[in-house]
Amino acid sequence: MEEKYKAEFVRFLFFSWSSCLETVNHLEKINHLYNEVIENNEELILKYNELSSKIFNFIKYVEQNWKT
């Protein structure tokens, strides 16, 4: 039963990671098309990329190290 919970958690993390990547894509598109719309767009992109990397590393950790 615990294996099922681990799989569901990893699935949730993948959704979170994908959403983060999609947000970066949207921010980059806004930056390219409407540079003046968001003042700190580059900073947001950097932070979302950092968050994306952390989520991905956590996914790898959970898959490899969590006991089931």
Secondary structure, 3 states (H helix, E strand, C coil): CHHHHHHHHHHHHHHHHHHHHHHHHHHHHHHHHCCCCCCCHHHHHHHHHHHHHHHHHHHHHHHHHCCC
